[in-house]
Amino acid sequence: MSVWDPFAGTGTFPIEALLHTMGSNFVADRNFAFEMWPSNNEFLYQQYKQAAINSSRSLHLTNEQIFYLGSDIDNKMIEYANENFLTLNYPTEQVEFMQGDFSTIAKTISVNDCKNLLVISNLPYDKRENVENLPKLLTKFNYLFSQRKEFKNVFALTSTPILLHKTAFNKLKWIKILEFRNGGLPVQLMRLLRI
């Protein structure tokens, strides 16, 4: 199995996936800035932490069974991702961060490798991405999956689900899996379906 984040930024998804599958108490072992916010519900967060710890204990995967790939067009983000990963002291052969456009990186992923590949990404938000560029970027993202049908497990976290739908090509449909707030911004976790 492999995990690919096409918009990896500083490497959060690949690193958190690695920690989770290694059985690390990735939540319990760290402090987050939001824990000090007045809006943080300490009781609910403690429940979440306990559920994450229990979930980590129940996994039966090993580091050798999964490869983690993160890519980003911004070389500075890849440098940050590598720095973040190196602080973990895990074997580097299971994790790789590559600089490049997601459509170029996708060409390096073989049809055979796609069989057990999970694509998951926190898509650029209109707050971080030039608003005029976002429709073009999402169209290109959808186009990739319209052409590469072997990518079967594709998930995206987005603040612009309507735009993601509008830029989808025929026979592609995004469905909402989960809705929540990410840093105060309303987002949806979407799954790509082929119809």
Secondary structure by P-SEA (a helix, b strand, c coil): cbbbbccccccaaaaaaaaaaaccccccccccccccccccaaaaaaaaaaaaaaaaaacccccccbbbbbbbccaaaaaaaaaaaaaaccccccbbbbbccaaaaaaaccccccccbbbbbbccccccccccaaaaaaaaaaaaaaacccccbbbbbcccaaaaaaaccccbbbbbccccccccbbbbbbbbbcc
